[in-house]
Amino acid sequence: IDIVQEDLFLHIRVKNDNDSKNFSKELITKKDKENHGFGLKSIKRIIDQYQGTYSIENNEEYYEIKITLLLK
């Protein structure tokens, strides 16, 4: 996890190993896919609230989420 403030922006980067052979772009690795995904929904709501942006990279080796928020 990296968190850096640059002027009026807060940059957050979370990177972790992806130990799942069957990865999904939604970052869901649990068997019960129907009851997962609320974490990303919450992140998207916060990003909208603070006029931010995000990107997700997910492959067989790792997943990485980068978030930038505008500080007021």
Secondary structure, 3 states (H helix, E strand, C coil): CEEEEECCEEEEEEEEECCCCCCCCCCCCCCCHHHCCHHHHHHHHHHHHCCCEEEEEECCCEEEEEEEEECC
